[in-house]
Amino acid sequence: MDTFPENRDIYFMACFIYIFIIIRNISEVKRNTNITTVPITTVIGIALAIPAIPILVPVVCLFALYRIFISTILRIKHGTDFGGLLSGSDAFHVVGDPSNAISISCFMIRCEKYTSEEFFGVAKGLIARCFNASKFNSIFLKSYGYSYMLKQQMDVDECVVKMKTVATDEKRLTKEDLFRLLSHHYNESLPKNGKIPWQVLIGTQRVKWKDDGHDYYPLMCKIHHTIADGITLIKLLVSVVADKKQVDNTEMLDPQKLNSENGGINKKQGSFLDFQILKTIKHAFVVFGTYCYIFYLLPSSMVVFFMYKGKDSNLLYSKSISNQKVLGSYSEENDEYFQKIKRIKKKFPEIAFSTILFAAFSASLDNYFKKKRSCSPPYITSTIPVVTGSSDLRQLVPGKLDVKDINITNSYSVLLMSLPINLEKNKNSRFSTDKPLIKRLKLVHEEAKILRRATDYLVNYLVIKVMFAVLPLPILEKIMKSVRCTTVISVLPGPPKIVYDNGLLVLSDLIPWIPHLHNIATSFGVITYDGRLQIGLSADETVISSQSDAQNIVDDVSKYLDALEKETVE
C-alpha cells in the first residue's frame, strides 16, 4: 500500500511525459493536415498509438530473427545462386500484383544513317553493355512470406527483342500507329510470364516523329521496379552507354580524389584515423537522434496515415484494376512550356517548378470529372515518390562511369499529398480570387508546404527500409490495401541531350510512364529531358476506358499552363 507514495514522482513524471507527447503529436497532426480543430477520435488514436510503439519494436525484432532464419534456409537450398532476401526498398515493389510495378519508358532515337536491321544490332549491343549487372541477371521469387533474388544468367536474345511490325501502306509509321503499337507492348507481360524482370523492345519501322528529314525509331524499356528506381536507370543510360562528353577545364569532383584530398588535410592537422573515428561517432549520434525523433512523432504519422490520407472514393479510384492500360503522352518539340513554367515561377518565386505542374494536372483532372458529369471531390490523394539524388541528373557526364560504379537499387521515400481538385468545395477562403488557376496554384502550394515541413518523409523512409524488409508479405499487403490513393505523380529533372554510337544515334525524346504502385489506377509522370517537357499518363481501363480521354487529360495540362500564365500577366 505504501508503494504508490514512494513512486509518486515517477508516476507523475511518466504521466507528464505521456501527456506532453500526446500534445506534441496533436500539434504535428494539425501541421500535417491543415485542420484547425482536432477531433476527439484523433486524440484517442494518438493516445493508443503511443503505448503501441514499444510493443511494436519487439514484434519487429522477432520477425527480423525469423527473416534471418528464412534467409539461412534459402541459402542452403539454392547455394551460390541465392542472391539474398530483398531489401525493404526493393521488397516494397513486390507487394501485390507485380505487373503494376513495372517502369516503362519510350525512347525516340534519331538515326543518322543505319538501316533498320543495323539500328537493331547497334541498339542491342548498347543495351547489353548497360544491363549486365547482377540484378539484371536475376529472377525474383517468394518463399515463406519473403521475396528474394535468385541469380540466373539472362539470354539477351530473350530480353532484347524487336517490336511487332505494323502493316501500313506508308514508308513510315504515323504517331497514331506508333502509340497503338506502344500500347500493345505496354500491356504485354514480361518474358516467361513475368518471371524475367526486364525487357527492351526495339522498333524496326521508321516513324514520322519530326519533319527534319531524319529517321526515328522507337525503343521501349520495361523494367520491374524491384531492380532499381528511375534515377538509377537514367544514370545507367547516360553515364554508362552514352558517348563520352568533353567536359570543361573545370575539374569534375571525383569522390575518391576528394576523399584523398581531405585525408591529406586531416593528416596535416592530426591523425586521419582519429578523424575517421570521430566522424563515425558523430554519424552514429546523428542517426540515433534521427531515429529517436522519428519514434517521438511516429504516433502522429500513424494517425494521419490511417485516418486522414488515402481514403479516396471517386471516379478515378478503383479497388481492383484490370492490368490493361490506356496511355497518353506529350513531348515538346521546343522548350515553350518548359520556359512558360519558369516564367510563372518567376512571378511566384516561393513556388516550386513541380508544384506548377501539379496545379495544371489538378485543373485537368477537375475538367475530366466535369466532362464525365461526375461529382469531383475537393481533394484526391496522390502518391509522390521522392527519390534521393534526382537533382544530380542535370549534372550527369555522359560516358564517364562503368556499370560497377552505379549502385543499382531503389532509394526513395513516398509522400501522400492531398491534391486540390474541386475549388468550389474547397473551404480555404484565404485565396479568394477572380483568378481560379492562381487560386488553385496557391492551394497546391499550401499542400506542398505541408509535405516539406512534415516528418512523413523520414517516417516513410524508415518504414520502407525496415518494415518492408522485416515483415512478411501477407502483413504488408493488408497494410497497403488500407490506403486508397487516386494517382501516382512523379516529376523528375532530366539530363541534357544524349548521343550514342559516336554521334550516329541521338536520344530525341524520352516519355516516362510511372508504375501503378500498389494498384493505384492512374499515374502521371514528367521528365524535363533536354530542357523540354516529356509527359506520360497511364490509366487502368477500369477508370478510363478510352485512349482519347487519357490523351485529353495530358493535352489539358498544356492548356491550363497557358491559362495560368495568362492570369499571371493580367
C-alpha angles and dihedrals in degrees: 000000000000094000096089097055090049093050097035094111091052092050092048091048091049091049091048092051091046093051091044091053090048092051092046092050092047087055090050091051089053091050092048097048106027091232116149100200119044113217119230089244089064092052091049090048092053092044090054095042094057097064090038093064096065087050091049094056098064090042090056090047090054091052089048089057090047089051091054089050092051091047090054092050092049092047090054091046098049102026116194092355090069108105096187136259113301119264117244095260090051095042088053087077100051094060107109126351108359092209089071093060099064119121108217126187135172117218117197107206122200108216120203104195116341126117115234092262092048090049091052091052095048094045091048091053092051092049092049088057092049100046103046096104119117094255090058088052096055140080125219120231138175127227136159090000097307136094122230143177122248118194113237127161108239123222106234090208088061096045099040111051141154121266119247114276115244118217108235139152091220126086090232134037117250119232088254090055090048096052092047087053092047091048090052093052092040091061095045117100122246118266120296092022092304098313093114105070100213144035137175119205117199121201118225097187120084117242131216091235103141134006096237102106095254129121117245127198128186124231121188122200118200112184127166110240090231088077098056146319124266094262092058092048092051089050089055093051094046108032099035112035104019120099114274113261125218106242125210119264087261101106117244115236107256113197094216093048091046090053092049091049091051088048091055092051092048093048088056091052097041143302113341090208091055089050091052091050091051090047091051092049091049090049090050091053091049092050092046091049091048092052091048090051091049093051090045091059097030093102091061091048091050092050093047091047097048101032110028113025133048096031098121126158114173145113093284096048122087130176091215129024132207099225089233110115137195117212137216127183145173131191122184115229089202133011096267098126095034088058091042091059090048090053091050090048089052088059090049105030093174091061120087125236091243092050090061089054090047089054093051091048089048091054090048092053091047089054090049092053090051093048090054090048088237124146102257113216122235088239140007126201115246124191110224117196110212108201121196113233096022092130089059091070092081091057099046113134110217117237094005100116141050125226091255090058092063123077101225102209146101115271114169146097130222132229129198111225126193101224114201113234114158108044093187090064094044112109096199103113096175090090099048104153141145087236104080098185093052088049089050091049091052092048091051089047090054090055091046090052090053090056092048094053096038125097090227093103093058094040094048092045089054092046092050095044097043112017096043089050096047107034119076118253097250090060092047091050091055091050094049093047089061090066117081112193127169103205146012114220126190127174116183131181107238133219124253120267113308128212129191139194097028093311097308092111122048125189099229101175139003119201115192125206111191121221118258094242113209096349097307102161101214131044130185121193132181131182125178096218114176090359092297133108115257112184131186128182124187123185131179115242091239089071104024114024099174125072089209090059091053091048092048090056089054093044091051090059090069090042091057092044087057091049093046092053090048090055091051093057098042 
